[in-house]
Amino acid sequence: MSPAILAWVLLLGAPVVAVGLHLAARDRLSTERRRAMMWLLSAGIGLVILSAAFGVRFVSLTANIVVLAIAYGAYVLLVLSLSAMRLSSVAKRIVLAAALIPVAFGYFLGTIGALGLRFTVGEFEAQANTTSLAPGLTCVRTEGGGPSGGYTLRVHSEWSLPPFLHREVRALGFSKEGEGPASCEALRGRPL
């Protein structure tokens, strides 16, 4: 399955699965277990946010898409769990309104914005030019996924202990050919 189609299916399916899990578990879990589940969901979402903030990703595009979909589903499940708590009606409405904005955006991307989703995932899907700059340092040239074109040179620090993870050290984006270094080879020996 193409990563773009996988992203589309998971983007539309994660909230549905989260609602199903919420409905299945809401009457079966005690208050203590529900709170423990909410802390666990929060920790998982926090870990995904921190790893994205520090540029840590899986080497595999499919693994990154699946992890983001799981985090998205966990977010929806957390929102539903929060809405089931005993809060004042005003607080409950504020929590739901603020928390459902990303869900609405996800459904927008999955329906009307599907072409934009395809361009975004397609940019990473077409990574063919990987160059080793130094031991443990690789560079990937990604072509612009949309009609505007351009390209990005992404430099990753490869880790030997977990070989399925890497960290983006630098991303150099250019809107047109010739605006910057043409390939990863041109970055060899340069300070990053």
Rosetta silent file (secondary structure, phi, psi, omega in degrees, C-alpha in Angstrom):
SEQUENCE: MSPAILAWVLLLGAPVVAVGLHLAARDRLSTERRRAMMWLLSAGIGLVILSAAFGVRFVSLTANIVVLAIAYGAYVLLVLSLSAMRLSSVAKRIVLAAALIPVAFGYFLGTIGALGLRFTVGEFEAQANTTSLAPGLTCVRTEGGGPSGGYTLRVHSEWSLPPFLHREVRALGFSKEGEGPASCEALRGRPL
SCORE:     score description
SCORE:     0.000 S_00000001
   1 L     0.000  137.009  178.345    0.000    0.000    0.000 S_00000001
   2 L   -63.176  141.315  177.475    1.261    3.449   -0.871 S_00000001
   3 H   -58.796  -32.434  179.261    2.252    5.582    2.155 S_00000001
   4 H   -67.663  -40.266  178.387   -0.104    8.337    0.966 S_00000001
   5 H   -69.524  -40.623  176.354   -3.069    5.950    0.894 S_00000001
   6 H   -59.035  -44.851  178.506   -2.035    4.509    4.264 S_00000001
   7 H   -61.350  -41.394 -179.816   -1.915    8.038    5.720 S_00000001
   8 H   -64.402  -47.095 -179.622   -5.343    8.793    4.280 S_00000001
   9 H   -62.552  -45.677 -178.717   -6.900    5.573    5.645 S_00000001
  10 H   -69.333  -34.304  178.434   -5.357    6.049    9.089 S_00000001
  11 H   -63.748  -40.381  178.487   -6.280    9.744    9.195 S_00000001
  12 H   -81.707  -29.982 -174.621   -9.930    8.904    8.628 S_00000001
  13 H   -86.578  -28.107 -176.318   -9.902    5.662   10.618 S_00000001
  14 H   -58.737  -45.247  178.187   -8.056    6.665   13.814 S_00000001
  15 H   -65.220  -34.752  179.480  -10.943    8.733   15.265 S_00000001
  16 H   -65.429  -43.858  177.891  -13.446    5.976   14.446 S_00000001
  17 H   -63.743  -40.948  179.869  -11.302    3.376   16.235 S_00000001
  18 H   -63.220  -41.056  177.728  -10.857    5.759   19.184 S_00000001
  19 H   -64.073  -42.547  177.549  -14.620    6.264   19.485 S_00000001
  20 H   -60.912  -44.091  177.653  -15.124    2.488   19.379 S_00000001
  21 H   -63.398  -41.049  179.668  -12.520    1.951   22.105 S_00000001
  22 H   -62.289  -46.213 -179.530  -14.070    4.690   24.209 S_00000001
  23 H   -65.729  -36.169 -179.927  -17.551    3.198   23.924 S_00000001
  24 H   -71.500  -32.789 -173.249  -16.256   -0.293   24.685 S_00000001
  25 H   -99.940  -14.355 -170.837  -14.237    0.770   27.729 S_00000001
  26 L   -63.113  -35.497 -179.845  -16.267    3.562   29.303 S_00000001
  27 L   -95.054  -11.249 -176.468  -18.502    1.340   31.430 S_00000001
  28 L   -93.278  -21.322 -176.451  -15.938   -1.408   31.991 S_00000001
  29 L   -98.720  139.389  175.236  -13.111    0.627   33.513 S_00000001
  30 L   -72.625  168.221 -179.674  -13.100    1.928   37.052 S_00000001
  31 H   -60.542  -40.577  179.746  -12.349    5.596   37.677 S_00000001
  32 H   -64.429  -42.533  179.522   -8.785    4.766   38.760 S_00000001
  33 H   -68.834  -35.659  176.969   -8.124    2.722   35.617 S_00000001
  34 H   -64.236  -41.671  177.636   -9.659    5.419   33.436 S_00000001
  35 H   -65.457  -41.183  177.677   -7.346    7.999   35.009 S_00000001
  36 H   -62.200  -40.805  177.905   -4.350    5.666   34.552 S_00000001
  37 H   -63.057  -40.672 -179.768   -5.348    5.206   30.896 S_00000001
  38 H   -65.748  -38.797  177.009   -5.575    8.991   30.452 S_00000001
  39 H   -65.584  -41.462  178.645   -2.089    9.451   31.953 S_00000001
  40 H   -63.691  -44.171  177.086   -0.732    6.728   29.680 S_00000001
  41 H   -61.866  -43.540  179.291   -2.359    8.319   26.620 S_00000001
  42 H   -62.281  -41.620  179.485   -0.998   11.732   27.634 S_00000001
  43 H   -65.141  -41.683  178.469    2.515   10.322   28.087 S_00000001
  44 H   -64.028  -43.729  177.916    2.403    8.627   24.678 S_00000001
  45 H   -64.735  -41.850  177.726    1.191   11.780   22.955 S_00000001
  46 H   -61.265  -39.908  178.009    3.838   13.808   24.801 S_00000001
  47 H   -63.191  -41.728  178.480    6.555   11.400   23.678 S_00000001
  48 H   -65.548  -41.298  179.244    5.494   11.756   20.037 S_00000001
  49 H   -65.369  -44.475  178.746    5.413   15.556   20.338 S_00000001
  50 H   -63.499  -42.603  179.701    8.856   15.658   21.999 S_00000001
  51 H   -64.695  -37.641  176.355   10.393   13.351   19.408 S_00000001
  52 H   -66.629  -39.850 -179.664    8.978   15.526   16.612 S_00000001
  53 H   -64.802  -33.793 -179.810   10.266   18.671   18.317 S_00000001
  54 L   -95.347    6.751  175.088   13.777   17.218   18.564 S_00000001
  55 L    76.319   16.269 -179.905   13.709   15.793   15.038 S_00000001
  56 E   -87.203  125.695 -177.649   13.796   12.132   16.079 S_00000001
  57 E  -141.471  165.332  170.132   12.018    9.927   13.563 S_00000001
  58 E   -75.593  152.197  175.496   11.873    6.394   12.277 S_00000001
  59 L   -68.233  -36.412 -178.080   13.908    5.730    9.167 S_00000001
  60 L   -80.451  128.823  177.009   10.818    4.122    7.598 S_00000001
  61 H   -63.359  -40.586 -179.994    8.137    6.513    6.316 S_00000001
  62 H   -60.997  -42.265  178.207    5.443    3.893    6.952 S_00000001
  63 H   -62.952  -40.095  177.830    6.491    3.575   10.613 S_00000001
  64 H   -63.207  -41.956  179.553    6.304    7.363   11.022 S_00000001
  65 H   -64.201  -44.008 -179.036    2.804    7.441    9.516 S_00000001
  66 H   -64.604  -43.037  179.367    1.596    4.603   11.770 S_00000001
  67 H   -63.403  -41.700  177.865    3.044    6.238   14.920 S_00000001
  68 H   -65.178  -38.055  177.606    1.389    9.559   14.057 S_00000001
  69 H   -65.847  -40.344  177.460   -1.931    7.790   13.437 S_00000001
  70 H   -63.875  -42.651  177.863   -1.679    6.002   16.788 S_00000001
  71 H   -64.119  -38.780  178.088   -0.920    9.327   18.512 S_00000001
  72 H   -64.266  -45.411  176.585   -3.860   10.929   16.686 S_00000001
  73 H   -62.997  -39.642  177.441   -6.179    8.110   17.806 S_00000001
  74 H   -63.729  -37.907  177.584   -4.820    8.390   21.356 S_00000001
  75 H   -62.161  -46.362  179.829   -5.540   12.123   21.265 S_00000001
  76 H   -63.341  -42.585  178.368   -9.156   11.512   20.225 S_00000001
  77 H   -62.998  -39.004  177.411   -9.531    8.833   22.923 S_00000001
  78 H   -64.505  -42.579  178.160   -8.082   11.244   25.497 S_00000001
  79 H   -61.788  -45.457  179.114  -10.526   13.973   24.439 S_00000001
  80 H   -63.435  -38.911  178.190  -13.454   11.573   24.701 S_00000001
  81 H   -66.466  -39.382  177.014  -12.257   10.416   28.128 S_00000001
  82 H   -65.042  -38.512 -179.179  -11.936   14.009   29.299 S_00000001
  83 H   -68.869  -23.147  179.255  -15.429   14.783   28.053 S_00000001
  84 L   -82.911  -10.240  179.631  -16.788   11.848   30.076 S_00000001
  85 L   -73.508  161.140  178.998  -15.344   13.256   33.311 S_00000001
  86 L   -81.479   98.745  176.222  -17.495   15.188   35.713 S_00000001
  87 L  -125.546  164.155  174.747  -16.854   18.777   34.775 S_00000001
  88 L   -66.024  155.888 -175.554  -19.100   21.791   34.747 S_00000001
  89 H   -62.593  -33.579  178.527  -21.027   22.116   31.507 S_00000001
  90 H   -68.535  -46.137  179.262  -19.097   25.262   30.561 S_00000001
  91 H   -63.563  -39.711  179.665  -15.706   23.622   31.175 S_00000001
  92 H   -63.783  -41.494  179.210  -16.796   20.504   29.285 S_00000001
  93 H   -66.484  -39.198  179.130  -17.871   22.589   26.274 S_00000001
  94 H   -65.928  -45.227  179.184  -14.595   24.543   26.276 S_00000001
  95 H   -60.744  -47.053 -178.851  -12.513   21.353   26.483 S_00000001
  96 H   -65.178  -43.005 -179.090  -14.496   19.709   23.685 S_00000001
  97 H   -63.103  -44.317 -179.099  -14.464   22.767   21.415 S_00000001
  98 H   -69.964  -37.697 -175.256  -10.708   23.263   21.764 S_00000001
  99 H   -78.637  -23.914 -178.319   -9.879   19.585   21.481 S_00000001
 100 H   -84.657   -6.930  177.826  -12.021   18.851   18.454 S_00000001
 101 H   -61.047  -47.963  176.984  -10.273   21.426   16.257 S_00000001
 102 H   -62.938  -32.134  178.626   -7.440   18.993   15.322 S_00000001
 103 H   -67.704  -44.206  177.598  -10.011   16.267   14.652 S_00000001
 104 H   -62.169  -40.773  177.655  -11.972   18.561   12.324 S_00000001
 105 H   -63.479  -39.239  177.711   -8.710   19.514   10.593 S_00000001
 106 H   -61.824  -43.156  178.174   -7.863   15.807   10.195 S_00000001
 107 H   -69.942  -32.082  174.071  -11.196   15.123    8.525 S_00000001
 108 H   -62.345  -46.327  178.550  -10.715   18.168    6.309 S_00000001
 109 H   -63.351  -34.737 -178.171   -7.339   16.770    5.207 S_00000001
 110 H   -76.629  -17.893 -178.596   -8.868   13.348    4.669 S_00000001
 111 L  -113.533  -85.362 -176.375  -11.674   14.640    2.467 S_00000001
 112 L   -67.159  -36.157 -176.869  -11.341   18.013    0.772 S_00000001
 113 L   -90.736   19.198 -177.301   -7.613   18.322    1.526 S_00000001
 114 H   -60.142  -34.276  178.913   -6.702   14.853    0.237 S_00000001
 115 H   -66.351  -41.524  176.332   -4.647   16.344   -2.594 S_00000001
 116 H   -63.661  -39.393  176.393   -2.602   18.388   -0.104 S_00000001
 117 H   -62.079  -42.092  179.340   -2.119   15.266    2.014 S_00000001
 118 H   -63.204  -42.415  177.873   -0.928   13.413   -1.091 S_00000001
 119 H   -62.941  -43.859 -177.914    1.569   16.191   -1.899 S_00000001
 120 H   -64.145  -49.406 -179.969    2.875   16.239    1.672 S_00000001
 121 H   -69.781  -36.500 -179.737    3.343   12.486    1.970 S_00000001
 122 H   -61.095  -31.671  178.071    4.541   12.266   -1.641 S_00000001
 123 H   -60.683  -41.484 -179.433    7.436   14.592   -0.856 S_00000001
 124 H   -83.401  -24.807 -178.586    8.813   12.090    1.641 S_00000001
 125 H   -69.332  -30.517 -174.321    7.758    9.067   -0.396 S_00000001
 126 L   -89.992   22.011 -179.582   10.001   10.022   -3.333 S_00000001
 127 L   -72.747  104.199 -179.874   13.232    9.981   -1.321 S_00000001
 128 L  -117.017  -28.447 -174.358   15.659    8.205   -3.635 S_00000001
 129 E   -94.410   90.794  176.020   18.878   10.185   -3.342 S_00000001
 130 E  -106.780  127.858 -177.763   20.516    9.247   -0.045 S_00000001
 131 E  -124.014  135.524  175.631   24.152   10.258    0.352 S_00000001
 132 E   -86.233  118.634 -179.051   26.526    9.402    3.175 S_00000001
 133 E   -88.194  -35.070 -179.302   28.310   12.623    4.206 S_00000001
 134 E  -163.288  169.406  176.756   30.381   11.108    7.015 S_00000001
 135 L   -58.290  123.187  179.721   30.165    8.090    9.300 S_00000001
 136 L    81.722    6.081 -178.252   26.758    8.302   10.984 S_00000001
 137 E  -131.264  117.762  179.612   25.648   11.306    8.904 S_00000001
 138 E  -121.557  160.247  178.929   23.413   10.967    5.841 S_00000001
 139 E  -131.012  137.742  178.816   21.712   13.432    3.552 S_00000001
 140 E  -126.033  131.626  174.767   18.481   12.942    1.617 S_00000001
 141 E   -96.768  121.889  175.587   17.228   15.176   -1.181 S_00000001
 142 E  -110.989  132.731  177.802   13.431   15.406   -1.272 S_00000001
 143 E   -80.567  151.178  178.160   11.708   16.964   -4.247 S_00000001
 144 L   -59.054  130.340 -176.178    8.883   19.423   -3.658 S_00000001
 145 L   -81.566  -12.859 -176.587    5.668   17.470   -3.351 S_00000001
 146 L  -107.922 -173.113 -177.669    3.386   20.172   -4.700 S_00000001
 147 L   -70.315  -16.510 -178.399    2.993   22.131   -7.888 S_00000001
 148 L   -77.285  -17.561  177.965    5.446   24.808   -6.701 S_00000001
 149 L    76.612 -144.038 -177.022    8.370   22.384   -6.933 S_00000001
 150 L    86.118 -179.304  179.256   11.571   23.109   -5.099 S_00000001
 151 E  -156.570  162.190  179.068   13.626   20.701   -3.053 S_00000001
 152 E  -133.260  135.272  172.822   14.922   20.129    0.455 S_00000001
 153 E  -102.325  116.520 -177.764   18.236   18.696    1.605 S_00000001
 154 E  -110.770  122.772 -179.911   17.714   16.897    4.925 S_00000001
 155 E  -102.371  125.826 -177.675   20.755   15.891    6.967 S_00000001
 156 E  -117.827  141.086  171.855   20.203   13.044    9.441 S_00000001
 157 E   -94.824  116.190 -179.382   22.346   11.722   12.240 S_00000001
 158 E   -84.297  140.716  179.665   22.082    7.931   12.151 S_00000001
 159 L  -105.828  136.230 -179.255   22.154    6.076   15.456 S_00000001
 160 L   -82.525  -32.556 -177.569   23.900    2.741   15.771 S_00000001
 161 L   -67.303  -60.629  170.525   22.088    1.523   18.893 S_00000001
 162 L  -101.096   94.283 -173.651   18.530    1.807   17.542 S_00000001
 163 L   -67.522   -9.592  179.678   19.247    1.612   13.773 S_00000001
 164 L   -88.823   -0.801  177.952   15.569    2.188   12.947 S_00000001
 165 E  -116.585  151.618  170.109   15.696    5.769   14.335 S_00000001
 166 E  -148.838  165.772 -178.472   17.499    8.872   13.162 S_00000001
 167 E  -122.532  130.102  177.731   17.521   12.556   14.064 S_00000001
 168 E   -74.895  118.331 -178.506   17.185   15.383   11.583 S_00000001
 169 E   -86.585  -40.706 -175.319   20.165   17.662   12.158 S_00000001
 170 E  -154.382  143.767  173.845   19.436   20.225    9.464 S_00000001
 171 E  -129.562  121.399  179.096   16.900   20.851    6.711 S_00000001
 172 E  -111.510  111.602 -178.465   17.774   23.235    3.899 S_00000001
 173 E  -103.488  138.260  179.831   14.754   24.148    1.761 S_00000001
 174 E  -133.981  136.050 -175.966   14.938   25.837   -1.625 S_00000001
 175 L   -82.562  -21.479  178.935   12.025   26.975   -3.775 S_00000001
 176 L  -139.150  156.908  176.280   13.859   26.684   -7.123 S_00000001
 177 L   -63.511  138.701  178.939   16.674   24.712   -8.663 S_00000001
 178 L    87.715   -4.735 -179.215   20.018   26.545   -8.414 S_00000001
 179 L   -75.625  -26.234 -179.031   19.007   28.555   -5.371 S_00000001
 180 L  -146.012 -161.936  176.677   21.261   26.514   -3.107 S_00000001
 181 L   -57.271  134.775 -175.076   23.457   23.428   -3.207 S_00000001
 182 L   -74.192  -27.646 -176.904   22.180   21.205   -6.009 S_00000001
 183 L  -148.058  173.395  177.638   22.758   17.921   -4.220 S_00000001
 184 H   -65.984  -29.191  179.162   23.799   16.367   -0.952 S_00000001
 185 H   -57.106  -34.193 -178.266   27.292   15.901   -2.395 S_00000001
 186 H   -68.957  -17.685  179.045   27.779   19.679   -2.234 S_00000001
 187 H   -86.491  -12.520 -177.908   27.313   19.547    1.556 S_00000001
 188 L   -59.967  127.102  178.810   30.184   17.114    2.065 S_00000001
 189 L    85.684  -10.360  178.918   32.875   18.745    4.211 S_00000001
 190 L   -82.694  147.997  174.669   30.730   21.801    5.012 S_00000001
 191 L   -72.007  137.181  179.504   29.959   22.680    8.634 S_00000001
 192 L  -110.839    0.000    0.000   26.356   21.923    9.515 S_00000001
